[in-house]
């Protein structure tokens, strides 16, 4: 087994899904990792201290796995580092686009990545590395409709503030689940477009 195969095997043993994409703006190799968010493993547990977003769910359930994988990659002589806070970049690179490019799903009408098994419940993280990992999936982002979304409008109809159109948020700042420093006075609370999605298992594998 090659070092690249060993790294991917390790990643897939720690996370529910793993793929590889290139950051289109830098050309960096990015390892995209996903965990299913469940009531028992709530990766959507965020808080605010008045100035910054505290990613309690990621710290509790993902940090040890990320540290394990980074140590494993570095132990084979390659660089590896998290992108953003706990592997969650705010802004660039676009984590949803990288997940699609890595073949981990397609963006659905709720704008989230829909995985054929786990639906919209995967929460993604990113590690930048110079390990010789081959890209997975299509390798580039494209807005292809998932077959499960073609005749479904449940997420659009469920949006409580009416800003979700098919495959597009018409006003991202009004989304009740938006996370930004400008909105540090409130916690992300809305997940209706996720809960009503009929696709996927929410049970932790």
Residue pairs with C-beta under 8 A, 6 or more apart in sequence:
1 9
3 76
3 78
3 131
3 132
4 131
4 132
4 133
4 134
6 76
7 31
7 69
7 72
7 73
7 76
7 131
7 133
8 18
8 20
8 133
10 68
10 69
10 72
11 18
11 31
11 33
11 69
12 18
14 33
14 65
14 68
14 69
15 33
15 34
15 35
15 65
15 69
16 34
16 35
16 36
16 118
16 122
16 204
16 205
17 33
17 34
17 104
17 115
17 118
17 122
18 31
18 32
18 33
18 34
19 31
19 32
19 99
19 102
19 103
19 104
19 136
19 137
20 29
20 30
20 31
20 32
20 102
20 133
20 134
20 135
20 136
21 30
21 32
21 98
21 99
21 101
21 102
21 135
21 136
21 137
21 139
22 28
22 29
22 30
22 101
22 135
22 139
23 29
23 30
23 93
23 98
23 128
24 93
24 140
24 141
25 92
25 93
26 93
28 128
29 128
29 129
29 130
29 131
29 133
29 135
30 83
30 93
30 98
30 126
30 127
30 128
30 129
31 69
31 80
31 126
31 127
31 128
31 129
31 133
32 95
32 98
32 99
32 102
32 104
32 124
32 125
32 126
33 65
33 66
33 69
33 87
33 124
33 125
33 126
33 127
34 99
34 104
34 115
34 118
34 122
34 123
34 124
34 125
35 41
35 43
35 61
35 62
35 65
35 122
35 123
35 125
36 118
36 121
36 122
36 123
36 201
36 202
36 203
36 204
36 205
37 43
37 44
37 57
37 121
37 122
37 123
37 202
38 121
38 202
38 203
38 204
40 204
41 57
41 61
41 204
42 57
42 61
43 57
43 58
43 61
43 62
43 123
44 57
44 123
44 188
44 191
45 55
45 56
45 57
45 60
46 53
46 54
46 55
46 56
46 57
46 179
46 187
46 188
47 53
47 54
47 56
47 187
48 54
48 184
48 185
48 186
48 187
49 184
50 184
50 185
51 181
51 184
52 181
52 184
53 85
53 179
53 180
53 181
53 184
55 85
55 86
55 88
57 123
58 85
58 86
58 87
58 88
58 123
58 125
59 86
62 86
62 87
62 123
62 125
63 86
66 82
66 86
66 87
66 125
66 127
69 80
69 127
70 80
70 81
70 82
70 127
73 79
73 80
73 127
73 129
73 131
74 80
76 131
78 129
78 130
78 131
79 128
79 129
79 130
79 131
80 127
80 128
80 129
80 131
81 127
81 128
81 129
82 125
82 126
82 127
82 128
83 89
83 93
83 126
83 127
83 128
84 90
84 126
86 125
87 125
87 126
87 127
88 95
88 124
88 125
88 126
89 95
89 126
90 179
90 180
93 126
94 141
95 124
95 125
95 126
96 107
96 111
96 112
96 113
96 124
97 141
98 124
98 126
98 141
99 105
99 113
99 122
99 124
100 106
100 107
100 113
100 137
100 138
100 141
100 142
101 135
101 137
101 138
101 139
101 140
101 141
102 135
102 136
102 137
103 136
103 137
103 138
104 113
104 115
104 122
104 124
104 137
105 113
105 114
105 115
105 116
105 122
105 146
106 113
106 114
106 144
106 145
106 146
107 113
107 114
107 143
107 146
107 167
108 114
108 120
108 146
108 148
108 149
108 155
108 167
108 197
108 199
109 149
109 152
109 153
109 155
109 156
109 164
109 166
109 167
110 120
110 155
110 156
110 164
110 193
110 194
110 197
111 164
111 167
111 168
111 169
112 120
112 193
112 194
113 120
113 122
113 124
114 120
114 146
114 148
114 149
114 197
114 199
114 200
115 121
115 122
115 200
116 199
116 200
117 200
117 201
118 200
118 201
118 202
119 197
119 198
119 199
119 200
119 201
119 202
120 193
120 194
120 197
120 199
120 200
121 194
121 200
121 201
121 202
143 167
145 167
146 199
148 198
148 199
149 166
152 198
153 166
154 196
154 197
154 198
155 164
155 192
155 193
155 194
155 196
155 197
156 164
156 165
156 166
156 193
157 196
158 192
158 193
158 195
158 196
159 192
159 193
160 176
160 190
160 192
161 174
161 175
161 176
163 169
163 170
163 171
163 172
163 174
163 175
164 170
164 193
169 175
172 178
175 190
176 188
176 189
176 190
177 188
177 189
177 190
177 191
178 188
179 188
